[in-house]
Amino acid sequence: MQEVATLGAGCFWCVEAVFQRLEGVESVVSGYSGGHEENPSYRDVCAETTGHAEVCQLTFNPEVISYADILEVFWYTHDPTTLNQQGADKGTQYRSAIFYHSEQQRETAAASKKAANASGNWANPIITEITNFDTFYPAEASHQDYFNLNPNQNYCAYVVNPKVQKFQKQFRDKLKKE
């Protein structure tokens, strides 16, 4: 049985690159969620007129990796304390968000956020929104599997790759076997 998680943690290229490497995650699709406009484009979302966040929708096997473990990676691989910003990426589309698909996911996300806040890992409180999932719109094909297809592109080399390296070092035991 598969489950779905929808997470916003800044640029979806970064989120996708991390979660693609996680054992038990079967697919990662970059896209948009949390807004009001149907079928938004990347240009629309970047204009901040749609209400959508850049997100990744993960399909995972809960017998291999739990939703709580996915959230542990989520907290570790972005700054959940900055409002509408990750690094130099600024705007509501870069907000930190968990879109839950069930009451159990909501409860797990709330407990995980509380524990992450209490961990002392951040100087400021976590502002990540925990919101009921509504609709997911896949991003354009040019945004799918972006880091793997464009590792030498400047943003990938200087922003995505360091996040992936940090993630791989911290979560060696949770990486897919090659």
N, C-alpha and C positions, 0 to 999 in steps of 0.2 A: 504494500500500500504506500502510495506517495502522498506527500504533503506539499503545500505551497507556502512560501514566505515572500512578502513584499517589503523591501527595505530601501530607505533613502538615506544616503550617507555622503552627500556631496556629488561630485561628478560620477555618473554611472560607469564610465570607463574604469575608474578605480575599483568600484564595488564589484563589477563584473570580473575583473582580473583576479581579485582575491578569492571570491567564492567559487570560481571555476576550478580552483586548485584544491578545494576542500573535499575530502573523502565523504561520500554519501550524497553529495550534491550532484544531481543528474543533469540538470540544465540551468542555465542562467540567461535571462533575456533582459536586455536594457529597454527601458521605456519610461512611461509617465503615469503618475497616479496622484490622486488627492485634489484634483481640480474640478472645474465645471465645464470646460470646453470638450466636446467630443472630437476624437481623432486629431489631437493637436500635433503640429509639426515641431521639430527642434527649434526652428526660428520663432514659432509662437511661444513656446515654453520659455525660451531665453528672453523674450520681450516682457515676461512677467505679467501677462494679461490673462493667462489660463487658470492660474491657481495650482497648476500641477508642479510636482517635484520630479526631478530625475530620480528614478528608482531602478532597482533590479528585482525581477521576479524569479525566485529560485524554486525549482522542483527538487525535493530531496526525499531520501529514504529514511524515515524516523527509526528504523531498526539499525541503521548504521550511524546516524548522527541525530541528536535530539535538537529540537527547536531551541532549547536553552543553550546548547553548545553553539548553535548558529548565532544566537544573540551575543554570546561571549566574544566571538570573532567580530561581530558588528561593533561592539563597544570599543574594542581594542584598535580597530583599523580606521577610526575617524575621531574627530573632536566633537563630542555630543553636547558641548557647553557653549558653542558659538551659534548665535541666531542667524540663520540664513547665510551661512558662510562655512567654507572649508578651505583653509589656506587662502590663496589669492582669488578663489572662485566665490563671488558674492552674488546674492540674489535669492529670492524665495524658492527658486527651483533647486537650490543646493541645501535646503533645510534637512535636518536630521529627523527621520520619521520611521515609525514602525506601523505598517498597515496590517492589522491582525485579521485573520480569516476565520476565527472561531473564538468562542468564549475562553477556551483553554489557552489559545495563543495570547489573548488579551491578558489573562491572569499571569501567564508565564512572563510576558513582556513587562508588566507592572512590577512583578517581583524582581526581575532581572534589573530593571532600571533602578529600583530602590537599592539593591545590592551594589550596583555599579556606583551609584551616588555615594554610598557609605564607604566605598573602597578607599577613598582618599587619592585616587589616581589623577583627579583634576582639581585645580584650585577653585573653580567655579562650579555651581550646580548644573546638573544635566538638564537641558531644555528640550530634549527629544520628545516630539509629539507621538502619542500612541492613539491611533485612529482606526476606526472600523474600515476595512477594505471595501471599496465600492467597485471601481473599474480600473483596469490596466490597459494601456495602449502601448503596444510595442513601438520602440523607436525605429527610425528608418534603418534599412539594411546597412548603410554605411557606419552605423554606430554599434552594430553587433560584432562581438568578438574583437573589439577594436585594438586592445593592447596586443593580443597575440598576432594580429595581422599588421600592426604598425609599431613594433617595439622601438624603432629608432626615431619616430616622430618626436619632436622636442617635448611636448607635454608628457608623452609616455616615458621618455627617457628620464626626465627630471622630476616628475610628480608620481606617475603610476608605478614605475619600477621600484623606487624606494619604499613605497607602501607594500608592494608585493614581497620585497626582500624582508622587510620587518615582520610581516605576517608569517612568511615561511620559516623564519628563525624562531619565532615564538610558538608556532603551532606545528612543529615538525611531525609530531605524532598523529596529526589529523590530516596530513596531506595525502592526496591521491598517490597511489603507487604507479610509477611509470613503467 
